[in-house]
């Protein structure tokens, strides 16, 4: 603590310009969303996303259905770009909050779908009808998703095993 106090006078205050720039971009994005005069109904896009995730990425899944679901997610992301919000207020605007939440759900749905498609095995409560066996050799890993250059990329990191051996759940 004492060393920090001595060093503080020599530390340069970081520039606020990058933060102000991102804040302005976000304000512009929200203003654009609120400025739309007509468009897609928010609840219809949200309800279709719920159906898509349930129907294509539920407990029992297979590659063909998941790829169809991924295509639907991408269509819904396009539809979201035309979502209309009737309430134009910025204060206590529940419709705006729901729209921003939906946008984030759409953003995370794609990596979930891509990760599920890439994992060609059954594990835990996720059962692939086209890959019914567990495959620790290839898939005893954490799936990491990154958004780079406008697309989602998957990477993997090893699982650190604890004191208990890995074994398949049998019910």
C-alpha positions as a Markdown table, in Angstrom:
| # | Residue | x | y | z |
|---|---|---|---|---|
| 1 | Unk | 0.0 | 0.0 | 0.0 |
| 2 | Unk | 2.8 | 2.4 | 0.9 |
| 3 | Unk | 4.5 | 1.9 | -2.5 |
| 4 | Unk | 1.3 | 2.6 | -4.3 |
| 5 | Unk | 0.9 | 5.9 | -2.5 |
| 6 | Unk | 4.4 | 6.9 | -3.4 |
| 7 | Unk | 3.9 | 5.9 | -7.1 |
| 8 | Unk | 0.5 | 7.5 | -7.6 |
| 9 | Unk | 1.8 | 11.0 | -8.3 |
| 10 | Unk | 3.9 | 9.7 | -11.1 |
| 11 | Unk | 1.1 | 7.7 | -12.7 |
| 12 | Unk | -0.4 | 9.4 | -15.7 |
| 13 | Unk | -4.2 | 9.7 | -15.7 |
| 14 | Unk | -5.6 | 7.6 | -18.6 |
| 15 | Unk | -7.3 | 9.3 | -21.4 |
| 16 | Unk | -11.1 | 9.4 | -21.3 |
| 17 | Unk | -11.4 | 9.7 | -25.0 |
| 18 | Unk | -11.8 | 6.0 | -25.8 |
| 19 | Unk | -14.5 | 5.7 | -23.1 |
| 20 | Unk | -16.3 | 8.8 | -24.4 |
| 21 | Unk | -16.1 | 7.5 | -27.9 |
| 22 | Unk | -17.7 | 4.1 | -27.1 |
| 23 | Unk | -20.3 | 5.9 | -25.0 |
| 24 | Unk | -21.2 | 8.1 | -27.9 |
| 25 | Unk | -21.4 | 5.1 | -30.2 |
| 26 | Unk | -23.8 | 3.3 | -27.8 |
| 27 | Unk | -25.9 | 6.5 | -27.4 |
| 28 | Unk | -26.1 | 6.8 | -31.2 |
| 29 | Unk | -27.1 | 3.1 | -31.5 |
| 30 | Unk | -29.9 | 3.4 | -29.0 |
| 31 | Unk | -31.1 | 6.7 | -30.6 |
| 32 | Unk | -31.2 | 4.8 | -33.9 |
| 33 | Unk | -33.2 | 2.0 | -32.4 |
| 34 | Unk | -35.7 | 4.4 | -30.9 |
| 35 | Unk | -36.0 | 6.5 | -34.0 |
| 36 | Unk | -37.5 | 3.7 | -36.1 |
| 37 | Unk | -41.0 | 4.6 | -37.1 |
| 38 | Unk | -42.2 | 1.0 | -37.9 |
| 39 | Unk | -40.8 | -2.5 | -38.2 |
| 40 | Unk | -40.6 | -5.9 | -36.7 |
| 41 | Unk | -42.5 | -6.5 | -33.5 |
| 42 | Unk | -40.1 | -7.2 | -30.6 |
| 43 | Unk | -42.1 | -10.0 | -29.0 |
| 44 | Unk | -42.4 | -11.9 | -32.3 |
| 45 | Unk | -38.6 | -12.1 | -32.7 |
| 46 | Unk | -38.1 | -13.0 | -29.0 |
| 47 | Unk | -40.8 | -15.7 | -29.2 |
| 48 | Unk | -39.2 | -17.2 | -32.4 |
| 49 | Unk | -35.8 | -17.2 | -30.7 |
| 50 | Unk | -37.3 | -19.1 | -27.7 |
| 51 | Unk | -38.9 | -21.7 | -30.1 |
| 52 | Unk | -35.7 | -22.0 | -32.1 |
| 53 | Unk | -33.5 | -22.7 | -29.1 |
| 54 | Unk | -36.0 | -25.1 | -27.6 |
| 55 | Unk | -36.7 | -27.0 | -30.8 |
| 56 | Unk | -33.2 | -27.2 | -32.2 |
| 57 | Unk | -30.8 | -27.0 | -29.2 |
| 58 | Unk | -32.7 | -28.8 | -26.4 |
| 59 | Unk | -31.6 | -31.9 | -24.6 |
| 60 | Unk | -32.0 | -34.2 | -27.6 |
| 61 | Unk | -30.3 | -32.8 | -30.7 |
| 62 | Unk | -28.8 | -33.8 | -34.0 |
| 63 | Unk | -26.6 | -32.0 | -36.5 |
| 64 | Unk | -29.2 | -31.4 | -39.3 |
| 65 | Unk | -31.7 | -29.8 | -36.9 |
| 66 | Unk | -29.1 | -27.7 | -35.2 |
| 67 | Unk | -27.8 | -26.4 | -38.5 |
| 68 | Unk | -31.4 | -25.4 | -39.4 |
| 69 | Unk | -31.6 | -23.7 | -36.0 |
| 70 | Unk | -28.4 | -21.8 | -36.6 |
| 71 | Unk | -29.8 | -20.5 | -39.9 |
| 72 | Unk | -33.0 | -19.4 | -38.0 |
| 73 | Unk | -30.8 | -17.6 | -35.4 |
| 74 | Unk | -29.0 | -15.7 | -38.2 |
| 75 | Unk | -32.3 | -14.8 | -39.8 |
| 76 | Unk | -33.6 | -13.5 | -36.5 |
| 77 | Unk | -30.5 | -11.4 | -36.1 |
| 78 | Unk | -31.3 | -9.8 | -39.4 |
| 79 | Unk | -34.9 | -9.3 | -38.4 |
| 80 | Unk | -33.8 | -7.7 | -35.1 |
| 81 | Unk | -32.1 | -4.9 | -37.2 |
| 82 | Unk | -35.7 | -3.8 | -38.1 |
| 83 | Unk | -37.3 | -4.1 | -34.6 |
| 84 | Unk | -39.6 | -1.3 | -33.8 |
| 85 | Unk | -40.1 | 0.2 | -30.2 |
| 86 | Unk | -43.3 | 2.2 | -29.7 |
| 87 | Unk | -42.1 | 3.9 | -26.5 |
| 88 | Unk | -39.5 | 6.5 | -27.4 |
| 89 | Unk | -38.6 | 7.5 | -23.8 |
| 90 | Unk | -35.1 | 6.9 | -22.5 |
| 91 | Unk | -36.1 | 6.8 | -18.9 |
| 92 | Unk | -37.8 | 3.6 | -17.4 |
| 93 | Unk | -38.4 | 2.3 | -20.9 |
| 94 | Unk | -39.1 | -1.4 | -20.4 |
| 95 | Unk | -39.5 | -1.9 | -24.2 |
| 96 | Unk | -36.1 | -0.6 | -24.8 |
| 97 | Unk | -34.6 | -2.8 | -22.0 |
| 98 | Unk | -36.3 | -5.8 | -23.6 |
| 99 | Unk | -35.0 | -4.9 | -27.0 |
| 100 | Unk | -31.4 | -4.6 | -25.7 |
| 101 | Unk | -31.8 | -7.9 | -23.8 |
| 102 | Unk | -33.1 | -9.6 | -27.0 |
| 103 | Unk | -30.2 | -8.2 | -29.0 |
| 104 | Unk | -27.7 | -9.7 | -26.4 |
| 105 | Unk | -29.6 | -13.0 | -26.4 |
| 106 | Unk | -29.3 | -13.2 | -30.2 |
| 107 | Unk | -25.6 | -12.4 | -29.9 |
| 108 | Unk | -25.1 | -15.3 | -27.5 |
| 109 | Unk | -27.4 | -17.8 | -29.3 |
| 110 | Unk | -25.0 | -18.1 | -32.3 |
| 111 | Unk | -21.9 | -19.2 | -30.3 |
| 112 | Unk | -24.1 | -21.6 | -28.3 |
| 113 | Unk | -25.4 | -23.1 | -31.5 |
| 114 | Unk | -21.9 | -23.3 | -33.1 |
| 115 | Unk | -20.5 | -24.9 | -30.0 |
| 116 | Unk | -23.3 | -27.5 | -29.9 |
| 117 | Unk | -22.8 | -28.4 | -33.5 |
| 118 | Unk | -19.1 | -28.7 | -33.2 |
| 119 | Unk | -19.3 | -31.0 | -30.1 |
| 120 | Unk | -19.9 | -34.3 | -31.8 |
| 121 | Unk | -20.6 | -36.4 | -28.7 |
| 122 | Unk | -23.2 | -36.8 | -26.0 |
| 123 | Unk | -22.3 | -35.5 | -22.6 |
| 124 | Unk | -24.3 | -34.7 | -19.4 |
| 125 | Unk | -27.8 | -33.6 | -20.3 |
| 126 | Unk | -27.0 | -32.9 | -23.9 |
| 127 | Unk | -27.7 | -36.0 | -26.0 |
| 128 | Unk | -26.7 | -36.1 | -29.7 |
| 129 | Unk | -28.8 | -38.7 | -31.4 |
| 130 | Unk | -26.2 | -38.8 | -34.2 |
| 131 | Unk | -23.3 | -39.1 | -31.7 |
| 132 | Unk | -24.7 | -41.1 | -28.8 |
| 133 | Unk | -21.3 | -41.8 | -27.2 |
| 134 | Unk | -19.2 | -39.6 | -24.9 |
| 135 | Unk | -15.8 | -38.8 | -26.4 |
| 136 | Unk | -13.3 | -37.7 | -23.7 |
| 137 | Unk | -10.4 | -38.0 | -26.1 |
| 138 | Unk | -11.7 | -35.1 | -28.2 |
| 139 | Unk | -14.2 | -33.2 | -26.1 |
| 140 | Unk | -13.0 | -33.2 | -22.5 |
| 141 | Unk | -12.4 | -29.5 | -23.1 |
| 142 | Unk | -13.9 | -26.1 | -22.4 |
| 143 | Unk | -15.4 | -24.5 | -25.5 |
| 144 | Unk | -14.5 | -20.8 | -25.9 |
| 145 | Unk | -16.2 | -18.5 | -28.4 |
| 146 | Unk | -14.6 | -15.3 | -29.7 |
| 147 | Unk | -16.2 | -12.7 | -32.0 |
| 148 | Unk | -13.5 | -11.6 | -34.5 |
| 149 | Unk | -13.8 | -9.8 | -37.8 |
| 150 | Unk | -17.6 | -10.1 | -37.8 |
| 151 | Unk | -17.8 | -13.8 | -37.1 |
| 152 | Unk | -17.8 | -16.2 | -34.2 |
| 153 | Unk | -14.7 | -18.5 | -33.8 |
| 154 | Unk | -14.5 | -21.4 | -31.5 |
| 155 | Unk | -11.4 | -22.4 | -29.6 |
| 156 | Unk | -10.9 | -25.0 | -26.8 |
| 157 | Unk | -9.0 | -25.1 | -23.6 |
| 158 | Unk | -8.2 | -28.2 | -21.5 |
| 159 | Unk | -10.2 | -29.2 | -18.5 |
| 160 | Unk | -8.3 | -29.3 | -15.2 |
| 161 | Unk | -9.3 | -32.4 | -13.5 |
| 162 | Unk | -9.9 | -32.5 | -9.8 |
| 163 | Unk | -9.3 | -35.4 | -7.4 |
| 164 | Unk | -12.2 | -37.5 | -8.7 |
| 165 | Unk | -11.7 | -39.4 | -11.9 |
| 166 | Unk | -13.8 | -38.6 | -14.9 |
| 167 | Unk | -16.6 | -41.0 | -15.5 |
| 168 | Unk | -19.8 | -41.2 | -17.5 |
| 169 | Unk | -23.1 | -40.6 | -15.6 |
| 170 | Unk | -25.2 | -43.6 | -15.6 |
| 171 | Unk | -28.8 | -43.5 | -14.3 |
